[in-house]
Amino acid sequence: MTWDAADGASGYRVFRRISGESAWTKLEDTEGTSYTDATAQAGVTYEYTVRCIASSGYTSGYDADGLSITAQ
């Protein structure tokens, strides 16, 4: 998945959950604006969300609904 760069962000924190569950799991911190989930299981629908990380270490809020993707 990819996302647009955010002004002032020095990195991004990617989270995932299985569709319908409430808890998010942190997957990775990245400096880029894309992420490939190599651990996703085919046929499972996941929701992803991304937080911005400022150079101070502060993280932004996030979209609690996330983006829904079914792994292939």
Secondary structure, 3 states (H helix, E strand, C coil): CECCCCCCEEEEEEEEEECCCCCCEEEEEECCCECCCCCCCCCCEEEEEEEEEECCCCECCCCCCCEEEECC
